[in-house]
């Protein structure tokens, strides 16, 4: 499985961005698609996840502001980010978790910078 993330950039606080993650290869092996982020000096954290059945969950810090969605059996997954805050500044990574465990594949990351 290969993942290509895009959509990051510089935005002012209160603004919006949409991240995309396109999967290729053995996408049938993907159970869930996830967005993580890693801010400078901090650990990588799970932001949002979506299953093949469309069930999603979110970190408390982004609930009500971020929306994860997917199409084509998780071939493409989006993270719509609204009301962005400087605290959302991070490199965002998509992660495809495979069936049957915790293993998966990481995308290359896309940087989001929110200015105050």
GUDO-234346 format. One record per residue (C-alpha): z, x, y. Coordinates in steps of 0.001 Angstrom, whole numbers, padded with zeros to 6 digits, always signed. Example, Ala and Ser with C-alpha at 12.3 -4.5 7.8 and 13.67 -1.06 7.14 Angstrom:
2
+007800+012300-004500+007140+013670-001060
END
This chain:
116
+000000+000000+000000-000918+001288+003434+000485-000211+006627-000967+000040+010108+001304-001033+012943+000168-001606+016503+000982-003452+019698+003731-001380+021246+003772-000395+024871+005654-000414+028135+006885-003733+029487+009364-004845+032112+012577-006587+031163+011924-010251+030546+008405-009575+029375+006714-010092+026027+004879-008062+023423+003344-008840+020068+003403-006266+017319+001015-006386+014394+001198-004822+010967-001828-004869+008695-001409-004079+005022-004106-002790+002725-004218-001771-000899-002102-003545-003499-000789-006259-001225-000047-008483-004225+002882-006141-004907+004542-006964-001590+007507-009315-001782+008634-009264+001839+007428-007744+005074+009999-006403+007451+010233-005024+010941+012757-002291+011607+013442-000400+014787+015041+002883+015664+016304+003625+019125+016921+007209+020278+020111+008537+018742+020655+005444+016626+020116+004479+013027+017130+002467+011961+017999-001229+011828+016390-004315+010359+015040-006624+013045+013244-009353+011095+011877-010130+007666+009577-012696+006118+008926-013667+002523+005669-014808+000954+007034-018324+001149+007447-018010+004892+011217-017758+004949+012324-015546+007784+015546-013997+008953+016553-012045+012005+019126-009655+013321+021647-011428+015530+020557-009342+018494+017036-010796+018467+017583-014362+017283+015949-016831+019613+013817-014123+021229+011747-012652+018392+009554-014474+015907+008112-012987+012748+005055-014577+011179+002550-013679+008545-000823-014744+007174-003180-013987+004313-000336-013531+001842+001411-011018+004104-001710-008965+004668-001016-009279+008391+002425-009736+009892+003306-010207+013528+006445-009784+015544+006326-011818+018723+008929-010489+021114+009995-012536+024122+012586-012007+026850+012621-008303+026138+015633-006292+027205+016021-002555+027812+018152-002507+024655+015037-003431+022675+013517-000056+023490+012805+001670+020197+010137+002715+017764+009303-000300+015629+008286+000143+012008+006934-002310+009505+008144-001989+005946+006623-003646+002913+009254-004243+000257+007887-004464-003229+008838-006856-005971+011675-005868-008237+013835-003628-006131+014327-001990-002781+011358+000353-002858+008486-000071-000468+006160+001476+002058+006583+002294+005735+004074+002015+008511+003747+004749+011093+005750+003085+013863+004808+001761+017262+006830+002522+020364+008231-000218+022577+009699+000683+025943+011377-001962+028078+012082-000971+031652+014866-002543+033698
END
